[in-house]
Amino acid sequence: MGHIHLSRREVLDGIARLGAGSVLLPLRALAGQQAELPARGVLRGRVLDAATGKPTSAKMAVSDGQSPYWPAGAVRTMPTHAPRRYFYVRGSYEVAVPAGVYEVEVVRGICHETVRDDVVIEPGSTRVLDFRVPLLRDLAGERWFSGNTHTHYNLDIEESPDERLRLVPPAEALDVSIISYVTRNRMPYVTNRYPIGRLPDFSRDGTLVDMGQETRNDAGMRTTGYGHCMFVNIPRLVEPVSTGMLAREGNAPDFPTLSMLAAEARRLGGVTIWCHNGAGMEAPVAVALGAVDAFNMGDGADPSYARYYQLLESGFHLPASTGTDWWIYDHNRVFVQVDGAFSYDAWLAGLRAGRTFITNGPLLELRCNGAGPGATLEAAGPLRIEARALSRVPFERLELVANGEVVAEQPAPRGREARIEHEIELRRSGWLAARVSGATRTWAGYAVFAHTSPVYVTVPGTPARSARAAASLIDDIEESVRFIRKRYRFASDADRALSLGRFEEGRQKLARIVAGA
């Protein structure tokens, strides 16, 4: 979009190299000692889909129990300081290793089982080891398709961003991968090189790739201001991409607000996804004004449901979504059930309709009187609830949540599967959802989570909104208004009035909820 940023690899490629024939030696060799290189062998093979027998992309880890090994130039998982790192492959692999015993692990998304094997590599030998990766659950066969709604890269990658963008999403078994244009002063996000809109050149290996934008406003180095939100399925940038201290030149006016920019994104056919567990002063305002289509939790941090439940309890229908923010560092994804054939448009329609669950491992099912997430039911009597979680990532327990309270739970024996069959009679209208909770962690060190979007339930003669929850949001908005009046910068009194007017409009909407609850 007018700015071309070099990747770290391109920067390094521009540095003069050692002349031909130069050799880098261990320090002891430079000191006159003879370098002793360990005898090596080669491990190679294919990675196949167990159901079809065809080559498939995945990520692999090869380790002798102390050190990881990967092919030269391999695209690896990020960040570099992660507790464990994998390298990505397209159907085959080859890696040279010192002679010894190795554990090899193959991982493809979260709908497939992990495959592991031990192998002995003899000096000077070539060992061929093929892997067949079986399905854990065929969600695509049930028309559930996965997406990561929030990713971007900065210079801290070790290869061409084009190669990473082509290889990683299919290897992670994502059906949709959304990257974003980001402005944080002049930080060189390498993903800003891509044009806004759908990227067919990067969508040829099973993943649909869309380039959107993350619009942001912060109030301090570690303080979220208005908040952060994604605009996806847009034909062009919605300017300004960032306001206030994050703008290109820094210290720009804190205008427009995010909900004002979201209105422009919607006019262009875009979808707005609020980021980071609902952080930001404007989150309750934007939801109250109908500017938010979905709500990301766990994107860039462990999930928190406090703000989400406040908004649901206030009567808003809000689909759950997620992503990973920086790179694709873990298995975070939102599964969306589509009507008919899979397409990006059908996937976005399912997202907006709330036919979703979010997860970084456990695969959830929820049925309420036979209806799934996003449905609205009228109940004059008991509701029959069926929930299930199946996971190759160990988890502790499955829970059923009604109007913000856990009403049933079931531990997961061996951390793999749990089921709940429960009958409940709600005393008032509201919502039901299933979630996975506990203290287990993923390979990347994040809390294992899963949460469905709600099934909304109308109980005749009872309110669907909690006055207490809405009043709490009003308190937050009034505190935000005081902060904006004191700290935020505007180019004119008219801009200040427009911004504060958005907050007042949201406050009035919530006040009507309190009065009518």
Order of alpha helices (4+ residues) and beta strands (2+ residues): alpha-alpha-beta-beta-beta-beta-beta-beta-beta-beta-beta-beta-alpha-beta-beta-beta-beta-alpha-beta-alpha-beta-alpha-beta-beta-beta-alpha-beta-beta-beta-beta-beta-beta-beta-beta-beta-beta-alpha-alpha
